[in-house]
Amino acid sequence: SPEPSPEPCPDCQEQSPARPPPSPPSHPLAYYTITTTPGSYPSEVSWDLWCGGTVVLSSAPYTGSDECGLCPDFQTEYGVSLSPGVECELHMYDSYGDGRTGASWSGLGQERLAVVSGSEEKKSFVVPFAPPSLPPPPLP
């Protein structure tokens, strides 16, 4: 007679946790806060943050009304975990193509980046070491 199939054991899954693939040796991830302001025409502005060749963060679609042009101090905060020293490039877009909407992007050591003119702006930078109070080690 065939052997009875063993009961599935609830602990079996815990014995071999799925491990993420090992990442190349780098600094431990640090958590950064990115602050954006909508400017006068928030529905025109969007952005993607590329780090290490992949998009790590994108702007959320703006769902409010453009009357928020009256409240330029309104800020949206995003959080992202990155390794210090990684090269990033911020791509900012203005769908209307005139720039100068007053929208800004601040974070990762950058201050108030914006599409100054035209429909797209790119800014390359290296993720700073965090917390900022710890200076990076001196170069050999």
N, CA, C and O of each residue as an XYZ file, in Angstrom:
560
protein
N       0.851     -1.189      0.000
C       0.000      0.000      0.000
C       0.891      1.246      0.000
O       1.960      1.243      0.612
N       0.451      2.317     -0.690
C       1.301      3.520     -0.749
C       1.446      4.142      0.629
O       0.525      4.111      1.446
N       2.598      4.697      0.862
C       2.831      5.353      2.145
C       1.932      6.577      2.262
O       1.733      7.285      1.275
N       1.394      6.837      3.423
C       0.585      8.067      3.574
C       1.491      9.297      3.416
O       2.608      9.339      3.933
N       0.984     10.281      2.695
C       1.812     11.471      2.494
C       1.970     12.195      3.830
O       1.009     12.330      4.587
N       3.179     12.655      4.112
C       3.382     13.324      5.416
C       2.586     14.624      5.486
O       2.377     15.310      4.485
N       2.167     14.924      6.659
C       1.441     16.182      6.847
C       2.395     17.346      6.584
O       3.557     17.290      6.988
N       1.924     18.400      5.912
C       2.810     19.565      5.738
C       3.110     20.183      7.099
O       2.203     20.421      7.897
N       4.362     20.434      7.352
C       4.691     20.975      8.666
C       4.764     22.495      8.589
O       5.398     23.042      7.686
N       4.125     23.172      9.522
C       4.095     24.641      9.466
C       5.476     25.262      9.653
O       5.700     26.411      9.270
N       6.403     24.504     10.242
C       7.721     25.088     10.502
C       8.670     24.963      9.315
O       9.735     25.582      9.303
N       8.284     24.155      8.302
C       9.228     23.907      7.214
C       9.632     25.198      6.518
O      10.795     25.370      6.153
N       8.684     26.102      6.334
C       9.004     27.324      5.604
C       9.992     28.191      6.378
O      10.769     28.940      5.785
N       9.958     28.085      7.697
C      10.826     28.949      8.481
C      12.264     28.454      8.479
O      13.175     29.199      8.841
N      12.480     27.194      8.072
C      13.830     26.654      8.140
C      14.712     27.212      7.022
O      15.925     27.337      7.192
N      14.111     27.544      5.885
C      14.920     28.056      4.778
C      14.336     29.372      4.290
O      13.618     29.403      3.291
N      14.642     30.462      4.993
C      14.093     31.756      4.551
C      14.675     32.146      3.199
O      15.846     31.896      2.916
N      13.850     32.752      2.382
C      14.340     33.213      1.085
C      15.287     34.376      1.323
O      14.918     35.365      1.957
N      16.480     34.262      0.826
C      17.456     35.324      1.040
C      17.567     36.159     -0.224
O      17.600     35.618     -1.330
N      17.624     37.462     -0.065
C      17.821     38.291     -1.263
C      19.196     38.010     -1.845
O      20.113     37.635     -1.114
N      19.349     38.185     -3.134
C      20.670     37.948     -3.720
C      21.687     38.893     -3.110
O      21.365     40.044     -2.813
N      22.900     38.426     -2.920
C      23.899     39.298     -2.284
C      24.188     40.503     -3.166
O      24.320     40.382     -4.383
N      24.282     41.655     -2.540
C      24.591     42.855     -3.310
C      26.095     43.057     -3.273
O      26.773     42.548     -2.381
N      26.612     43.794     -4.236
C      28.060     44.045     -4.212
C      28.437     44.767     -2.932
O      27.632     45.519     -2.382
N      29.633     44.549     -2.460
C      30.017     45.186     -1.188
C      29.914     46.698     -1.305
O      30.437     47.299     -2.243
N      29.250     47.285     -0.369
C      29.093     48.733     -0.395
C      28.766     49.175      1.014
O      28.719     48.371      1.945
N      28.546     50.437      1.146
C      28.188     50.944      2.458
C      26.786     50.468      2.802
O      25.978     50.232      1.903
N      26.487     50.323      4.070
C      25.118     49.938      4.439
C      24.135     51.007      3.984
O      24.473     52.184      3.867
N      22.922     50.567      3.733
C      21.898     51.509      3.286
C      21.650     52.571      4.349
O      21.662     52.290      5.547
N      21.432     53.759      3.895
C      21.048     54.855      4.787
C      19.713     55.391      4.289
O      19.402     55.322      3.099
N      18.942     55.917      5.206
C      17.610     56.405      4.850
C      17.673     57.909      4.638
O      18.185     58.649      5.477
N      17.148     58.342      3.514
C      17.170     59.759      3.171
C      15.747     60.262      2.947
O      14.881     59.529      2.471
N      15.531     61.491      3.291
C      14.240     62.124      3.039
C      14.403     63.114      1.898
O      15.333     63.921      1.884
N      13.491     63.042      0.947
C      13.484     63.958     -0.189
C      12.240     64.826     -0.063
O      11.144     64.324      0.186
N      12.417     66.123     -0.235
C      11.315     67.060     -0.096
C      11.084     67.751     -1.430
O      12.020     68.271     -2.037
N       9.844     67.755     -1.881
C       9.522     68.447     -3.123
C       8.452     69.487     -2.855
O       7.627     69.325     -1.956
N       8.470     70.547     -3.633
C       7.403     71.539     -3.571
C       6.718     71.556     -4.933
O       7.380     71.365     -5.953
N       5.413     71.778     -4.969
C       4.674     71.622     -6.218
C       4.830     72.783     -7.184
O       4.634     72.609     -8.387
N       5.182     73.978     -6.682
C       5.257     75.124     -7.578
C       3.878     75.585     -8.012
O       2.866     75.219     -7.414
N       3.856     76.385     -9.051
C       2.604     77.005     -9.468
C       1.729     76.089    -10.310
O       0.507     76.240    -10.329
N       2.356     75.128    -11.016
C       1.598     74.241    -11.903
C       1.987     72.802    -11.618
O       2.653     72.158    -12.429
N       1.565     72.294    -10.453
C       2.070     70.981    -10.021
C       1.716     69.850    -10.966
O       2.432     68.850    -11.013
N       0.629     69.978    -11.725
C       0.251     68.866    -12.594
C       1.192     68.728    -13.784
O       1.154     67.717    -14.485
N       2.043     69.738    -14.024
C       2.960     69.667    -15.159
C       4.284     69.003    -14.802
O       5.032     68.585    -15.686
N       4.570     68.906    -13.511
C       5.922     68.539    -13.095
C       5.974     67.087    -12.632
O       5.111     66.628    -11.884
N       6.992     66.379    -13.085
C       7.218     65.016    -12.601
C       8.720     64.766    -12.593
O       9.493     65.532    -13.168
N       9.119     63.689    -11.936
C      10.546     63.385    -11.861
C      10.764     61.912    -11.590
O       9.907     61.224    -11.035
N      11.941     61.441    -11.998
C      12.395     60.082    -11.708
C      13.808     60.187    -11.141
O      14.625     60.973    -11.621
N      14.081     59.389    -10.119
C      15.425     59.351     -9.543
C      16.058     58.022     -9.928
O      15.590     56.953     -9.537
N      17.140     58.115    -10.708
C      17.890     56.932    -11.126
C      19.121     56.807    -10.247
O      19.867     57.772    -10.082
N      19.340     55.629     -9.682
C      20.559     55.387     -8.924
C      21.074     54.004     -9.294
O      20.340     53.018     -9.233
N      22.340     53.944     -9.677
C      22.925     52.659    -10.038
C      22.253     52.024    -11.242
O      22.241     50.800    -11.372
N      21.694     52.842    -12.122
C      21.129     52.312    -13.360
C      19.673     51.906    -13.291
O      19.131     51.408    -14.277
N      19.016     52.105    -12.145
C      17.595     51.772    -12.050
C      16.849     52.931    -11.402
O      17.429     53.725    -10.662
N      15.568     53.013    -11.688
C      14.731     54.034    -11.054
C      14.431     53.583     -9.630
O      13.824     52.533     -9.419
N      14.854     54.369     -8.668
C      14.619     54.005     -7.269
C      13.445     54.775     -6.669
O      12.909     54.385     -5.632
N      13.053     55.854     -7.312
C      11.960     56.654     -6.775
C      11.398     57.507     -7.900
O      12.141     58.039     -8.725
N      10.068     57.631     -7.921
C       9.429     58.492     -8.913
C       8.411     59.371     -8.211
O       7.920     59.045     -7.130
N       8.108     60.482     -8.841
C       7.124     61.374     -8.244
C       5.755     60.713     -8.269
O       5.410     59.994     -9.206
N       4.996     60.967     -7.235
C       3.616     60.501     -7.221
C       2.793     61.442     -8.104
O       3.038     62.648     -8.130
N       1.823     60.889     -8.820
C       1.004     61.791     -9.641
C       0.300     62.818     -8.769
O      -0.198     62.497     -7.690
N       0.263     64.038     -9.239
C      -0.354     65.098     -8.452
C      -1.858     65.040     -8.651
O      -2.346     65.082     -9.780
N      -2.593     64.944     -7.548
C      -4.037     64.760     -7.656
C      -4.825     65.979     -7.207
O      -6.045     66.019     -7.364
N      -4.145     66.970     -6.652
C      -4.871     68.146     -6.189
C      -5.221     69.073     -7.349
O      -5.018     68.732     -8.514
N      -5.735     70.218     -7.022
C      -6.049     71.186     -8.068
C      -4.890     72.145     -8.216
O      -4.103     72.336     -7.290
N      -4.791     72.748     -9.390
C      -3.699     73.679     -9.613
C      -3.868     74.946     -8.797
O      -2.994     75.812     -8.815
N      -4.974     75.071     -8.083
C      -5.113     76.224     -7.210
C      -4.052     76.213     -6.119
O      -3.865     77.204     -5.413
N      -3.359     75.082     -5.987
C      -2.310     75.038     -4.973
C      -1.137     75.915     -5.385
O      -0.170     76.045     -4.634
N      -1.207     76.514     -6.555
C      -0.230     77.530     -6.887
C      -0.252     78.650     -5.856
O       0.708     79.408     -5.717
N      -1.373     78.738     -5.134
C      -1.477     79.760     -4.091
C      -0.781     79.324     -2.812
O      -0.604     80.125     -1.894
N      -0.383     78.054     -2.748
C       0.281     77.595     -1.516
C       1.624     76.984     -1.875
O       1.803     75.770     -1.772
N       2.567     77.817     -2.296
C       3.853     77.288     -2.762
C       4.667     76.613     -1.670
O       5.647     75.928     -1.962
N       4.271     76.798     -0.412
C       5.044     76.185      0.658
C       4.612     74.749      0.927
O       5.212     74.069      1.760
N       3.587     74.285      0.239
C       3.144     72.906      0.417
C       4.275     71.975     -0.008
O       4.852     72.140     -1.083
N       4.592     70.995      0.839
C       5.704     70.103      0.527
C       5.244     68.659      0.553
O       4.350     68.288      1.314
N       5.864     67.854     -0.288
C       5.661     66.414     -0.267
C       6.981     65.775      0.119
O       8.034     66.147     -0.398
N       6.922     64.810      1.033
C       8.147     64.132      1.447
C       8.147     62.701      0.942
O       7.134     62.005      1.000
N       9.278     62.281      0.454
C       9.486     60.905      0.021
C      10.651     60.345      0.819
O      11.560     61.085      1.193
N      10.633     59.056      1.080
C      11.757     58.413      1.746
C      12.377     57.381      0.823
O      11.677     56.699      0.073
N      13.692     57.272      0.884
C      14.372     56.292      0.045
C      15.617     55.820      0.783
O      16.291     56.597      1.458
N      15.909     54.527      0.639
C      17.115     53.977      1.256
C      18.142     53.714      0.160
O      17.867     52.997     -0.802
N      19.309     54.293      0.314
C      20.368     54.169     -0.684
C      21.704     53.987      0.018
O      21.860     54.336      1.188
N      22.658     53.439     -0.712
C      24.009     53.335     -0.176
C      24.768     54.620     -0.461
O      24.775     55.091     -1.599
N      25.403     55.194      0.547
C      26.231     56.379      0.289
C      27.286     56.064     -0.753
O      27.835     54.963     -0.788
N      27.561     57.037     -1.596
C      28.570     56.858     -2.621
C      28.026     56.371     -3.945
O      28.757     56.326     -4.935
N      26.740     56.000     -3.983
C      26.143     55.555     -5.244
C      25.908     56.773     -6.139
O      25.537     57.846     -5.664
N      26.126     56.589     -7.426
C      25.873     57.676     -8.361
C      24.396     57.685     -8.739
O      23.815     56.651     -9.068
N      23.811     58.858     -8.685
C      22.401     59.012     -9.032
C      22.254     60.101    -10.084
O      23.122     60.957    -10.255
N      21.137     60.041    -10.775
C      20.797     61.115    -11.705
C      19.311     61.398    -11.551
O      18.475     60.499    -11.649
N      19.006     62.646    -11.311
C      17.620     63.065    -11.180
C      17.146     63.594    -12.530
O      17.761     64.494    -13.103
N      16.058     63.033    -13.028
C      15.451     63.512    -14.268
C      14.165     64.240    -13.888
O      13.248     63.633    -13.334
N      14.095     65.516    -14.177
C      12.894     66.293    -13.883
C      12.243     66.704    -15.193
O      12.921     67.081    -16.149
N      10.926     66.625    -15.223
C      10.188     66.907    -16.448
C       9.145     67.992    -16.207
O       8.526     68.059    -15.145
N       8.971     68.825    -17.202
C       7.900     69.822    -17.185
C       7.091     69.591    -18.455
O       7.548     69.891    -19.558
N       5.892     69.058    -18.289
C       5.136     68.649    -19.474
C       4.744     69.833    -20.352
O       4.517     69.671    -21.551
N       4.664     71.014    -19.762
C       4.295     72.185    -20.562
C       5.493     72.686    -21.352
O       5.343     73.295    -22.411
N       6.695     72.422    -20.822
C       7.891     72.737    -21.575
C       8.447     74.134    -21.356
O       9.343     74.567    -22.081
N       7.920     74.846    -20.357
C       8.422     76.209    -20.165
C       9.299     76.352    -18.933
O       9.874     77.415    -18.701
N       9.408     75.285    -18.135
C      10.186     75.407    -16.903
C       9.569     76.465    -15.998
O       8.403     76.832    -16.147
N      10.369     76.943    -15.064
C       9.965     78.069    -14.225
C       8.595     77.887    -13.558
O       7.835     78.847    -13.438
N       8.282     76.673    -13.128
C       7.006     76.511    -12.436
C       7.169     76.755    -10.942
O       6.181     76.846    -10.212
N       8.411     76.860    -10.488
C       8.628     77.041     -9.064
C       8.712     75.743     -8.289
O       8.995     75.749     -7.091
N       8.465     74.619     -8.970
C       8.582     73.336     -8.283
C      10.048     73.055     -7.989
O      10.921     73.403     -8.786
N      10.322     72.431     -6.856
C      11.711     72.163     -6.503
C      11.835     70.773     -5.903
O      10.862     70.184     -5.432
N      13.058     70.270     -5.936
C      13.395     68.931     -5.439
C      14.620     69.072     -4.563
O      15.659     69.553     -5.016
N      14.510     68.653     -3.299
C      15.634     68.773     -2.374
C      15.844     67.436     -1.675
O      14.887     66.764     -1.290
N      17.095     67.064     -1.518
C      17.411     65.825     -0.821
C      18.724     65.266     -1.323
O      19.255     65.717     -2.338
N      19.249     64.279     -0.608
C      20.500     63.623     -0.991
C      21.624     64.637     -1.183
O      22.493     64.461     -2.037
N      21.596     65.693     -0.383
C      22.641     66.696     -0.468
C      22.381     67.765     -1.518
O      23.167     68.702     -1.660
N      21.280     67.630     -2.256
C      20.943     68.620     -3.276
C      19.888     69.567     -2.703
O      19.060     69.164     -1.885
N      19.925     70.809     -3.132
C      18.980     71.789     -2.605
C      18.202     72.440     -3.743
O      18.780     73.032     -4.654
N      16.903     72.321     -3.672
C      16.003     73.064     -4.555
C      16.366     72.957     -6.037
O      16.474     73.957     -6.747
N      16.550     71.716     -6.476
C      16.742     71.496     -7.916
C      15.432     71.784     -8.622
O      14.357     71.571     -8.062
N      15.520     72.269     -9.851
C      14.299     72.621    -10.569
C      14.561     72.570    -12.072
O      15.705     72.621    -12.523
N      13.471     72.467    -12.833
C      13.564     72.628    -14.284
C      13.601     74.128    -14.542
O      12.587     74.814    -14.410
N      14.774     74.631    -14.910
C      14.920     76.073    -15.065
C      14.260     76.541    -16.358
O      13.572     77.562    -16.376
N      14.469     75.799    -17.431
C      13.833     76.158    -18.698
C      13.689     74.894    -19.518
O      14.386     73.907    -19.287
N      12.777     74.932    -20.483
C      12.572     73.758    -21.317
C      11.731     72.720    -20.615
O      11.037     73.016    -19.642
N      11.801     71.486    -21.121
C      10.887     70.456    -20.638
C      11.580     69.404    -19.790
O      10.908     68.557    -19.202
N      12.899     69.432    -19.709
C      13.578     68.382    -18.962
C      14.877     68.924    -18.386
O      15.553     69.755    -18.992
N      15.202     68.434    -17.210
C      16.461     68.822    -16.570
C      17.054     67.561    -15.968
O      16.332     66.770    -15.359
N      18.352     67.360    -16.126
C      19.014     66.219    -15.516
C      20.111     66.731    -14.591
O      20.817     67.688    -14.907
N      20.234     66.086    -13.467
C      21.256     66.487    -12.504
C      21.899     65.223    -11.962
O      21.223     64.373    -11.383
N      23.206     65.103    -12.152
C      23.934     63.947    -11.633
C      24.608     64.321    -10.323
O      25.098     65.438    -10.157
N      24.624     63.375     -9.402
C      25.294     63.616     -8.125
C      25.572     62.279     -7.472
O      25.082     61.243     -7.922
N      26.346     62.304     -6.426
C      26.672     61.105     -5.672
C      25.970     61.191     -4.326
O      25.978     62.234     -3.673
N      25.364     60.086     -3.923
C      24.648     60.067     -2.643
C      25.635     60.386     -1.524
O      26.681     59.745     -1.423
N      25.316     61.364     -0.689
C      26.252     61.743      0.381
C      26.258     60.707      1.503
O      25.336     59.903      1.636
N      27.292     60.749      2.282
C      27.349     59.869      3.440
C      26.397     60.399      4.502
O      26.292     61.607      4.711
N      25.719     59.498      5.154
C      24.749     59.913      6.164
C      25.117     59.278      7.490
O      25.680     58.183      7.499
N      24.826     59.917      8.603
C      24.260     61.257      8.675
C      25.275     62.320      8.272
O      26.484     62.096      8.325
N      24.764     63.477      7.869
C      25.666     64.522      7.393
C      26.703     64.929      8.438
O      27.737     65.498      8.089
N      26.445     64.649      9.696
C      27.388     65.073     10.726
C      28.679     64.261     10.655
O      29.689     64.656     11.236
N      28.655     63.119      9.944
C      29.873     62.328      9.809
C      30.506     62.632      8.456
O      29.938     62.275      7.424
N      31.651     63.272      8.435
C      32.276     63.556      7.138
C      32.775     62.264      6.509
O      33.118     61.322      7.223
N      32.820     62.209      5.191
C      33.371     61.008      4.552
C      34.843     60.871      4.904
O      35.510     61.867      5.185
N      35.354     59.649      4.892
C      36.763     59.474      5.248
C      37.657     60.216      4.262
O      37.310     60.342      3.088
N      38.791     60.704      4.722
C      39.685     61.435      3.802
C      40.202     60.506      2.719
O      40.396     59.311      2.945
N      40.420     61.062      1.553
C      40.932     60.251      0.450
C      42.386     59.906      0.722
O      43.129     60.721      1.268
N      42.796     58.694      0.340
C      44.201     58.307      0.585
C      45.143     59.160     -0.256
O      46.360     58.986     -0.189
